[in-house]
Amino acid sequence: MGERAVIEVADTGMGMSAPEQERLFERFYRTESSSTQATPGTGLGLWITKTIVEAHGGGIRVDSATGQGTTFRIELPLAKAPAVPGLAA
């Protein structure tokens, strides 16, 4: 079992419904609330984030409930430092 770095970002904002969460990492997807409130954006940020995280062998997930905020969790594998000749491990 390898070690992993974990990054969590949470807010206490408006949250998202389960159907919104299912599509959240799709390219160009924007939640209904962000569209109706004229929040700027292209819907690419989370898709790009997921692509980069997965390219490094990690994963990203979201936990949210309408009216209760949202938490994003990113997990990335830690690389072992290369051995340096002459240094004890």
VOBA-1610 file (N, C-alpha, C; in pm, whole numbers, padded with zeros to 5 digits, always signed):
BEGIN
Met+00085-00117+00000Met+00000+00000+00000Met+00090+00124+00000Gly+00086+00204-00105Gly+00169+00322-00114Gly+00111+00440-00039Glu+00197+00534-00008Glu+00152+00655+00058Glu+00092+00750-00044Arg-00004+00830+00002Arg-00072+00922-00086Arg-00080+01060-00022Ala-00073+01161-00103Ala-00100+01298-00059Ala-00249+01322-00076Val-00309+01388+00022Val-00452+01416+00017Val-00472+01566+00031Ile-00552+01621-00060Ile-00588+01763-00057Ile-00739+01770-00051Glu-00791+01841+00048Glu-00936+01862+00058Glu-00965+02011+00060Val-01067+02049-00016Val-01114+02186-00018Val-01264+02181+00008Ala-01308+02254+00110Ala-01449+02251+00147Ala-01505+02392+00158Asp-01634+02404+00132Asp-01702+02531+00153Asp-01837+02505+00220Thr-01901+02610+00260Thr-02033+02598+00322Thr-02137+02668+00235Gly-02112+02666+00105Gly-02199+02734+00010Gly-02329+02660-00017Met-02383+02683-00135Met-02516+02631-00168Met-02519+02482-00199Gly-02405+02419-00222Gly-02402+02275-00250Gly-02459+02242-00387Met-02462+02110-00415Met-02511+02063-00545Met-02596+01939-00527Ser-02687+01920-00618Ser-02771+01800-00617Ser-02691+01681-00669Ala-02742+01562-00644Ala-02676+01440-00692Ala-02664+01438-00845Pro-02769+01475-00921Pro-02753+01477-01067Pro-02646+01575-01115Glu-02631+01688-01047Glu-02526+01783-01084Glu-02388+01724-01057Gln-02374+01656-00945Gln-02246+01597-00908Gln-02203+01490-01009Glu-02298+01416-01062Glu-02267+01311-01160Glu-02204+01368-01286Arg-02238+01491-01322Arg-02188+01551-01445Arg-02077+01653-01422Leu-02044+01679-01299Leu-01957+01790-01262Leu-01821+01790-01332Phe-01765+01675-01360Phe-01632+01668-01420Phe-01636+01655-01573Glu-01754+01674-01632Glu-01766+01671-01778Glu-01717+01804-01836Arg-01657+01795-01953Arg-01609+01915-02021Arg-01727+02006-02055Phe-01715+02134-02023Phe-01812+02240-02050Phe-01939+02232-01965Tyr-01945+02141-01867Tyr-02065+02134-01783Tyr-02063+02247-01680Arg-02177+02310-01665Arg-02196+02412-01561Arg-02326+02380-01489Thr-02323+02390-01357Thr-02444+02361-01281Thr-02552+02463-01316Glu-02674+02423-01291Glu-02787+02512-01322Glu-02776+02642-01243Ser-02737+02633-01116Ser-02728+02754-01033Ser-02621+02850-01084Ser-02509+02798-01133Ser-02404+02888-01184Ser-02450+02956-01313Ser-02530+02885-01391Ser-02581+02944-01515Ser-02688+03049-01487Thr-02780+03020-01396Thr-02889+03113-01368Thr-02841+03235-01291Gln-02732+03223-01216Gln-02680+03336-01140Gln-02575+03415-01218Ala-02559+03382-01344Ala-02463+03450-01432Ala-02322+03448-01375Thr-02284+03336-01313Thr-02148+03319-01263Thr-02057+03293-01383Pro-01952+03371-01400Pro-01866+03351-01516Pro-01790+03218-01510Gly-01761+03165-01625Gly-01683+03042-01635Gly-01717+02968-01763Thr-01628+02874-01797Thr-01648+02797-01921Thr-01689+02653-01895Gly-01678+02610-01770Gly-01708+02470-01741Gly-01591+02378-01771Leu-01471+02432-01774Leu-01353+02351-01805Leu-01264+02324-01683Gly-01274+02404-01579Gly-01182+02396-01466Gly-01176+02260-01400Leu-01290+02204-01365Leu-01289+02074-01297Leu-01253+01961-01393Trp-01288+01973-01520Trp-01249+01872-01619Trp-01097+01871-01634Ile-01036+01990-01642Ile-00890+02000-01652Ile-00824+01945-01526Thr-00877+01982-01410Thr-00822+01932-01284Thr-00825+01780-01279Lys-00938+01721-01313Lys-00952+01575-01312Lys-00853+01510-01408Thr-00838+01568-01526Thr-00745+01513-01627Thr-00602+01514-01575Ile-00560+01622-01512Ile-00424+01632-01458Ile-00404+01535-01342Val-00499+01532-01250Val-00489+01443-01134Val-00480+01297-01179Glu-00566+01255-01272Glu-00563+01117-01320Glu-00436+01086-01397Ala-00381+01184-01468Ala-00256+01162-01542Ala-00140+01134-01447His-00153+01179-01323His-00050+01154-01222His-00085+01036-01132Gly-00182+00955-01174Gly-00216+00833-01100Gly-00307+00855-00980Gly-00371+00969-00974Gly-00457+01001-00861Gly-00604+01000-00896Gly-00682+01050-00805Gly-00826+01059-00825Gly-00883+01181-00756Ile-01000+01221-00800Ile-01071+01335-00741Ile-01215+01295-00722Arg-01273+01340-00611Arg-01415+01313-00589Arg-01479+01433-00521Val-01610+01437-00528Val-01686+01547-00470Val-01791+01489-00376Asp-01814+01560-00268Asp-01921+01525-00174Asp-01997+01654-00148Ser-02126+01653-00180Ser-02203+01775-00167Ser-02349+01743-00141Ala-02417+01836-00081Ala-02561+01828-00062Ala-02618+01968-00078Thr-02729+01979-00145Thr-02792+02108-00167Thr-02814+02179-00033Gly-02766+02301-00026Gly-02781+02382+00094Gly-02681+02353+00205Gln-02588+02260+00181Gln-02495+02221+00288Gln-02348+02233+00249Gly-02317+02284+00134Gly-02177+02301+00096Gly-02122+02184+00018Thr-01995+02196-00016Thr-01929+02099-00103Thr-01786+02075-00054Thr-01742+01950-00067Thr-01603+01914-00038Thr-01546+01840-00158Phe-01430+01887-00205Phe-01356+01816-00309Phe-01236+01750-00242Arg-01206+01627-00282Arg-01093+01553-00228Arg-01009+01500-00344Ile-00881+01537-00341Ile-00785+01490-00441Ile-00685+01400-00369Glu-00658+01284-00428Glu-00556+01193-00375Glu-00454+01166-00484Leu-00327+01182-00449Leu-00217+01160-00543Leu-00114+01067-00480Pro-00059+00975-00559Pro+00046+00889-00503Pro+00173+00969-00480Leu+00242+00936-00371Leu+00370+00999-00342Leu+00482+00918-00409Ala+00569+00984-00475Ala+00682+00917-00539Ala+00791+00897-00435Lys+00859+00784-00445Lys+00974+00762-00359Lys+01089+00846-00411Ala+01161+00906-00317Ala+01276+00985-00355Ala+01385+00892-00409Pro+01452+00933-00515Pro+01558+00849-00569Pro+01674+00838-00470Ala+01740+00725-00471Ala+01855+00703-00382Ala+01969+00793-00426Val+02035+00850-00325Val+02150+00936-00353Val+02274+00861-00308Pro+02366+00834-00399Pro+02487+00759-00361Pro+02561+00830-00248Gly+02602+00752-00148Gly+02680+00805-00037Gly+02595+00853+00081Leu+02462+00856+00066Leu+02375+00896+00176Leu+02303+00775+00231Ala+02296+00768+00364Ala+02223+00658+00427Ala+02074+00682+00413Ala+02001+00573+00397Ala+01855+00584+00381Ala+01788+00609+00514
//
